[in-house]
């Protein structure tokens, strides 16, 4: 099965050579073919970046979003208690 690659600069069709830095025959600019070890390193790097972003997102949630949610819930509960007291007073006055 023949695999062909495209030059990242000019999109010319390139042969699937062994890993390394090669030069395009059309534009002459270098391109890199990664080997299995480099691909594994890149995949691990992406995983690590995802973990860091998840930690940063969790910290942002705890610092910014959670206090707003707690405040909103507190306001709703206080308003519900106020309504319950008001309705109780109105029902008691009407009875």
Backbone torsions as a table, in degrees:
resi	resn	phi	psi	omega
1	UNK	NA	117.6	-178.7
2	UNK	-84.5	131.3	178.2
3	UNK	-110.7	131.5	176.0
4	UNK	-120.1	146.4	-179.7
5	UNK	-114.0	168.0	176.7
6	UNK	-118.1	141.3	176.7
7	UNK	-64.8	131.1	-179.8
8	UNK	-69.4	-12.4	-177.3
9	UNK	-97.3	-47.8	-174.5
10	UNK	-119.0	-1.7	178.5
11	UNK	66.0	22.3	175.5
12	UNK	-73.5	148.2	179.6
13	UNK	-72.3	131.5	-178.5
14	UNK	-121.1	148.7	176.5
15	UNK	-74.5	155.7	177.8
16	UNK	-83.7	86.3	180.0
17	UNK	-82.7	170.2	175.5
18	UNK	-64.4	162.4	-177.2
19	UNK	-56.7	147.6	178.3
20	UNK	146.0	-177.1	177.8
21	UNK	-97.5	121.3	-178.6
22	UNK	-122.8	172.2	179.5
23	UNK	-119.8	140.6	-179.9
24	UNK	-68.6	140.2	178.5
25	UNK	-76.3	-19.7	-177.2
26	UNK	-92.7	-52.2	-176.9
27	UNK	-101.5	-15.4	177.0
28	UNK	80.3	2.5	-178.8
29	UNK	-84.9	151.6	-178.5
30	UNK	-76.1	150.2	172.1
31	UNK	-141.7	157.1	-174.8
32	UNK	-116.8	133.4	171.2
33	UNK	-107.4	121.1	-177.5
34	UNK	-84.4	143.5	174.4
35	UNK	-88.5	177.4	-178.8
36	UNK	-59.2	-37.5	179.8
37	UNK	-66.8	-43.4	179.9
38	UNK	-67.3	-35.4	177.7
39	UNK	-64.9	-42.1	178.0
40	UNK	-63.3	-39.7	178.0
41	UNK	-63.9	-42.9	179.1
42	UNK	-63.7	-41.0	178.7
43	UNK	-65.0	-40.2	177.6
44	UNK	-65.7	-38.0	178.3
45	UNK	-62.9	-42.2	178.5
46	UNK	-63.9	-42.0	177.7
47	UNK	-60.9	-44.5	180.0
48	UNK	-63.0	-40.6	178.7
49	UNK	-64.3	-38.3	177.9
50	UNK	-64.2	-39.7	179.0
51	UNK	-65.3	-40.9	178.8
52	UNK	-64.3	-43.7	178.9
53	UNK	-63.5	-36.8	177.3
54	UNK	-64.8	-41.9	177.5
55	UNK	-64.6	-42.9	178.9
56	UNK	-64.5	-41.9	177.9
57	UNK	-63.0	-40.5	177.3
58	UNK	-64.2	-41.1	178.2
59	UNK	-65.4	-41.1	178.2
60	UNK	-63.2	-39.2	178.3
61	UNK	-62.3	-47.1	-178.0
62	UNK	-64.8	-38.6	-175.6
63	UNK	-79.0	-41.3	-171.8
64	UNK	-107.0	-47.8	-171.0
65	UNK	-80.1	-46.8	-176.4
66	UNK	-58.7	-45.1	177.8
67	UNK	-61.5	-36.6	177.9
68	UNK	-66.4	-40.2	178.4
69	UNK	-64.7	-43.2	178.3
70	UNK	-63.1	-39.3	178.1
71	UNK	-64.9	-43.5	179.4
72	UNK	-63.0	-44.3	178.3
73	UNK	-62.7	-41.6	178.5
74	UNK	-60.7	-44.4	179.9
75	UNK	-63.5	-42.6	179.9
76	UNK	-63.8	-43.0	179.8
77	UNK	-65.0	-43.7	179.1
78	UNK	-63.4	-41.6	178.5
79	UNK	-64.8	-39.7	178.5
80	UNK	-64.7	-39.8	177.1
81	UNK	-64.4	-42.9	177.9
82	UNK	-59.6	-45.0	178.5
83	UNK	-63.8	-39.8	179.4
84	UNK	-63.8	-41.9	178.1
85	UNK	-66.2	-42.6	179.9
86	UNK	-63.5	-45.4	178.9
87	UNK	-65.1	-40.4	177.7
88	UNK	-62.3	-40.0	179.2
89	UNK	-68.2	-40.0	179.4
90	UNK	-67.4	-40.6	179.0
91	UNK	-67.8	-40.1	179.3
92	UNK	-67.0	-35.1	-179.8
93	UNK	-74.5	-30.7	-178.8
94	UNK	-81.9	-17.9	-176.0
95	UNK	-79.0	NA	NA
